[in-house]
Each structure stands twice: as C-alpha cells, then as structure tokens.
Amino acid sequence: MRNFRNLEIWKKAIELTKLIYKITDDFPATEKYGLKSQIQRAAVSVASNIHPVKSL
C-alpha cells in the first residue's frame, strides 16, 4: 500500500492548508477564536481525512 504522503491530492491539501493559514493571519484579532479558527480547522480537516482505505 502506498504512503498517503506520496499522493498528489494530499500534497495539494497541505498546500491549501498553508495558504489558508497565510490568508487568515491577516484576519482581525476579534476573529482569532471565531471565523479564523473555524476556517483553519476546516483546512486541516481536508488533509487529515486523506488516508488509505483498509479492507475490513
């Protein structure tokens, strides 16, 4: 089974996450625990949910 870190889609998800963090760094301080956090967690979730499927 291939390592998921070699998958092109996972690499793109990591690029997206880095971009999201750069963009949200410019958000106002009042959004630190609101919209900023929610967007960052959603971006991390995309990469986190890419993994090999194991047969049962």
C-alpha positions as CSV (number, residue, x, y, z in Angstrom):
1,M,0.0,0.0,0.0
2,R,1.3,3.4,-0.9
3,N,2.1,6.0,1.7
4,F,-0.7,8.7,1.6
5,R,2.0,11.4,1.8
6,N,3.0,10.5,-1.7
7,L,-0.5,11.1,-3.0
8,E,-0.8,14.3,-5.2
9,I,-4.2,15.1,-3.6
10,W,-2.6,15.0,-0.1
11,K,0.2,17.3,-1.2
12,K,-2.3,19.8,-2.7
13,A,-4.3,19.6,0.6
14,I,-1.2,20.6,2.5
15,E,-0.6,23.5,0.1
16,L,-4.1,24.6,0.6
17,T,-3.7,24.5,4.4
18,K,-0.6,26.6,4.3
19,L,-2.3,29.1,2.0
20,I,-5.3,29.3,4.4
21,Y,-3.1,29.9,7.3
22,K,-1.3,32.8,5.5
23,I,-4.6,34.3,4.5
24,T,-6.3,34.0,7.9
25,D,-3.2,35.6,9.6
26,D,-4.5,38.9,8.3
27,F,-7.9,38.5,10.0
28,P,-8.7,40.9,12.8
29,A,-7.8,39.8,16.3
30,T,-11.6,39.7,17.2
31,E,-11.9,36.7,14.8
32,K,-9.0,34.7,16.4
33,Y,-11.3,32.2,18.1
34,G,-14.2,32.6,15.7
35,L,-14.1,32.6,11.9
36,K,-10.3,32.3,11.7
37,S,-10.2,29.2,13.8
38,Q,-13.1,27.6,12.0
39,I,-11.5,28.1,8.6
40,Q,-8.2,26.8,9.7
41,R,-9.7,23.7,11.3
42,A,-11.6,23.0,8.1
43,A,-8.5,23.3,6.0
44,V,-6.6,20.9,8.3
45,S,-9.5,18.5,8.2
46,V,-9.2,18.1,4.4
47,A,-5.6,16.9,4.7
48,S,-6.4,14.8,7.8
49,N,-9.2,12.9,6.1
50,I,-7.0,11.7,3.2
51,H,-5.7,8.3,4.1
52,P,-5.5,4.8,2.7
53,V,-8.7,2.8,2.9
54,K,-8.2,-0.6,4.6
55,S,-10.4,-3.5,3.8
56,L,-12.5,-4.9,6.7
